[in-house]
């Protein structure tokens, strides 16, 4: 069926959502057609997540109407939306860590044995394993969520959503933690759902995905709809310009720096999921760490930070050997080592607390040691952190949960800038963050290196690593299997990938 002839499934009419001091969605009108994949893009804070939360029954609009299948639609809960056939895959994981995959997929819908009225675990696991197989996943329904990787947990969210009857499926950054193979599987499932008549709203910051999967695209900025176009009628530069309201010439901000003394030396280090690792980072360097999901990159970073145990080998910081047997995150922080984690919601900040509290978290002991306890000093320090990274907030007292993903990440980075760290470890620093916020974070990372900071940057986004890193170590199966340098002719995405999958190796 031609796109212009498709019937309308959902009409959004003059919808506004007001929070104190801000219109998150501003008088927005939009139509979602039956059987289309509709992309929604915009910078963090543009109102995308607020809009889809209204559709999914998580929050209520302040004014305006929703019309679903020709009838007024006003969900009071997620359950109301699900009963109507509307489901959502969330960007942030919302899983019960101590329950099984099947228990999460079928939560509140567990099959029961008729006579005994108890959960039929065998049937539930069997049904769940079929869904996992359809998604091309190799883990079992009986596994606990806490034993899965972040990427695998993301796919459980996908499985949970597709297990229901869907007329409209909302995907909010569904690929942010996935490998390319898993993305391919997800796209295949998405196209299958579309062929069966399911409409899909797809939010993504991975711009290359848009042309591959979408039919139409809507651009939002500052809560308002800027434009809705057929994907075939718009270019990537046009999309980015509409998103940010300006032309971004170069997203990456890497300048030449003076490389100083050796900050970190890791010698024959072995720990959880990595072995015999040798790397070094100097002042002024940005060093990338590439590899496929499960290569051991995050585990290595956590060991350097004192979060995971070290089995053997040594870590030297400015030439001084760290006592690995008694090494903790507190020791790392005292030395000047900071860690910006992949899962910012679970590990990066204190949920329910203010921006100020989160920014000062790493520095409380040092401030009190100096006798600096005045609230005005804390306010000023936090406000300087907000200004330094352009955090979009009216006040440092604002709850960090109310910020967009990009602004939450800026708060986490600012925490360590306030603390004046020497080594910055970034694990997937721009996951789920829009192109404008990415540019600001890249600029901040570049600024750290220019001031003599050493940066270890883990990323699954190879253009990001190639755009920012001076050198890239490549991990495979827990080992460093190669290194590529910016000044080499083969400093390319193809070279890094070939090393990561074992097709070539550099001595």
MOSULTA-V683632 format. One record per helix or strand of 2 or more residues. SS is the DSSP state (h for helix, s for strand). FROM is the first residue (numbers start at 1). TO is the last residue. If there is no record, write none. Layout:
BEGIN
((SS:FROM:TO) (SS:FROM:TO))
END
This chain:
BEGIN
((h:3:5) (s:8:19) (s:22:33) (s:37:41) (h:48:55) (s:63:68) (s:71:72) (h:78:84) (s:86:89) (h:101:105) (s:112:113) (s:118:119) (h:121:134) (h:145:147) (h:150:162) (s:168:172) (h:180:195) (s:199:203) (h:207:213) (s:216:221) (s:224:230) (h:231:233) (h:236:244) (s:262:271) (s:274:282) (s:286:291) (h:297:304) (s:310:317) (s:320:321) (h:324:326) (h:329:335) (s:337:340) (h:344:348) (h:355:369) (h:375:388) (h:400:402) (h:405:419) (s:423:427) (h:435:450) (s:454:458) (h:462:468) (s:471:476) (s:479:485) (h:493:500))
END
